Amino acid sequence: MAMTDTEFHQLADEMFNTIETAIENAIDEQDADVDIDASGGVLQLEFDDGSKIVINKQEPLHQIWVATKFGGYHFSFENGQWLDMRTNAGEFMPFVQQSIARQSGIQVSF
């Protein structure tokens, strides 16, 4: 059964909130510097070196897109998981966790 727009936004917003909370906790614990900008279906993380990770909702496709300095990734909801359909990067949350660590050295836990 296809996901509705409402279900898509609910799932995506929950993930965005989880990511924001984890980063805020990591900032406090690791004395890290991350600017978080969440607006209009986009979550942008900017690190001290000026690099960014941009996570945004693609409502028409019911996908979450992630842009890192290493590449772009498209996650679709399949069998109860958000999976990258372009590059086989795996599941969304572990991927975001690894990308933040790889790009900024900040360890976050969800």
C-alpha positions in Angstrom: 0.0 0.0 0.0 1.3 3.4 -0.9 2.2 5.9 1.8 0.1 9.0 2.1 1.6 12.5 2.1 0.6 12.8 5.7 2.3 9.6 6.7 5.4 10.7 4.8 5.6 14.0 6.6 5.0 12.4 9.9 7.8 9.9 9.5 10.2 12.5 8.0 9.5 15.0 10.7 10.1 12.4 13.4 13.5 11.6 11.9 14.4 15.3 11.5 13.5 15.9 15.2 15.6 12.9 16.3 18.6 14.2 14.3 18.3 17.7 15.8 18.0 16.4 19.3 21.0 14.1 18.9 23.1 16.9 17.5 22.2 19.3 20.3 23.2 16.6 22.8 26.5 16.0 21.0 27.2 19.7 20.9 26.8 19.9 24.6 28.8 16.8 25.3 31.6 17.3 22.8 31.8 21.1 22.8 31.2 20.9 19.1 30.0 23.8 16.8 27.1 22.9 14.5 24.6 25.4 13.1 21.2 23.7 12.6 18.7 25.3 10.3 15.4 23.6 9.9 12.8 25.2 7.7 10.5 24.3 4.8 11.2 20.6 4.8 14.9 21.1 4.9 17.3 20.3 7.7 20.7 21.9 7.1 23.7 21.1 9.3 26.8 23.4 9.0 30.0 22.4 10.7 33.0 24.6 11.9 34.9 23.9 8.7 32.1 25.4 6.7 31.0 22.0 5.2 27.3 21.1 5.3 25.0 18.2 5.3 21.6 19.0 3.8 18.6 16.7 4.4 15.4 17.5 2.6 12.0 16.0 1.9 11.0 15.2 -1.6 7.3 15.0 -1.1 6.2 14.1 -4.7 8.5 11.1 -4.6 8.1 10.4 -0.8 11.8 10.3 -0.5 14.4 11.9 1.8 17.4 13.3 0.0 20.8 13.8 1.7 23.6 15.8 0.3 27.1 15.5 2.0 30.4 16.6 0.8 30.9 13.0 -0.4 27.8 12.8 -2.6 24.0 12.8 -2.9 21.7 10.0 -1.6 18.0 9.3 -2.0 16.2 7.3 0.6 12.8 5.7 0.1 10.6 3.9 2.7 10.7 0.2 1.9 9.6 -2.6 4.2 9.5 -0.4 7.3 13.0 1.2 6.7 14.4 4.2 4.9 16.9 2.8 2.4 19.1 4.5 -0.1 17.9 3.6 -3.6 20.7 5.2 -5.6 24.0 4.0 -4.1 23.2 1.3 -1.7 24.3 3.5 1.3 22.0 1.4 3.5 19.6 2.6 6.1 19.0 6.4 6.6 19.7 6.9 10.4 23.0 4.9 10.5 24.0 6.6 7.3 23.4 10.1 8.7 25.2 9.1 11.9 28.3 7.9 9.9 28.1 11.0 7.6 28.2 13.4 10.5 31.1 11.6 12.1 33.0 11.4 8.8 32.4 15.0 7.8 32.8 16.7 11.2 34.3 14.2 13.7 31.2 14.6 15.9 29.8 11.4 17.3 26.0 11.4 17.5 23.7 8.6 18.8 20.1 8.2 17.9 
